[in-house]
Amino acid sequence: MVSGNGNAPGESHALQVQIPCIVFFVVTPIFVIIRIWTRIKLKSGLGYDDWTILFSFINSLAVSALMMASCAYGFGQHSANLSLYNRKMTFKLFYVAQAFYKITINLTKASILLLYLRIFIQRPFRIMCYAMLGIILSYMVATFFSSVFQCTPVPRAWDKTIPGTCISIPKNWYANAGFSIATDFIILVLPMLIIYKSHLPSNQKMALMFVFALGAFVMITSIFRMQTLNFSSTSSDPTYDIASSMWTIIEENVGIICACLPSCRPILSILLPTIFPSNVGSGPYQSTSGHPRDNTFKNVDSAKSGWTPSRGDEDAMGINLTTVKARGSKGNTSEESILRHHDELKNDGDGNGIQKS
């Protein structure tokens, strides 16, 4: 007996892929839209980090669409139950999805590093960010082409009846997963020391560190995915054993969501006002409305209060982000300007790229 799509009936794991695809098709755009809306609302303009995450999101949609199409041909079902044509189509769609996955997972990392470059002005930190950015983008290009040309000739990637050779898929997948986890960890810890050493009040430090630490969820999903790679890559029933594909969908979308979270702080300040206060100004500073702000900067030397960040976008983090100046000027509640302002007051003329404006 053959079903309408040419496959024999039988059990299927397709929901393992279809459910996360559908869920993240709804959830991920919400965070991307909030991020872009925040930029537009605060008139900060879209930066390289925003365009990079948008491109990453588009590629993640391509991965999900290809995996859903693969399920329509029988991905998730036993290989023995698939027609020859459908089996080839599932492998071909999966092959194309792999290439898009390599792009989206690395572009998300690049977007986070570009966000760091908007926020932090310490020269050694920026050098580290640029170095990481170069490594990640170079690796993205290399792993993309290794995925496209994993077999010679190329069609052998989805049709093993064609004579030729292929690279070791398990080794390739493990190498990619190891690189992803390692770079996730580095990106996670990079800003922590700077935040810890800043002159911010403890509650502000904790709020900032919490926002950046949310990236740990990406690393956790990458580790879960890594646990499934050997099973999926060496399976004798590869269209049925698809757990790694499920974690691929989860990993790339969680990464995009975590990359957008810092810009979603206005929403977090409403949902969790004690953790993410919306007003973090200081005694000697006021907003344009004339209302005094909190005492975040109460220990700041008022003689230096007219300084402004010398470079970068003052509203990269997304809430009421205007430059901190002397009494009567616009207030600032962004993580970016808080960190920049404190570091300026602490590091005047220290040679680390922090100067009077």
Secondary structure, 3 states (H helix, E strand, C coil): CCCCCCCCCCCECCHHHHHHHHHHHHHHHHHHHHHHHHHHHCCCCCCHHHHHHHHHHHHHHHHHHHHHHHHHHCCCECHHHCCHHHHHHHHHHHHHHHHHHHHHHHHHHHHHHHHHHHHCCCHHHHHHHHHHHHHHHHHHHHHHHHHHCCEECHHHHCCCCCCCEECCHHHHHHHHHHHHHHHHHHHHHCCHHHHHHCCCCHHHHHHHHHHHHCCHHHHHHHHHHHHHHHHHHCCCCCCCCCHHHHHHHHHHHHHHHHHHHHHHHHHHHHHCCCCCCCCCCCCCCECCCCCECCCCCCCCCHHHCCCCCCCCCCCCCCCCECCCCCCCCCCECCHHHHHHHHHHHHCCCCCCCCCCC
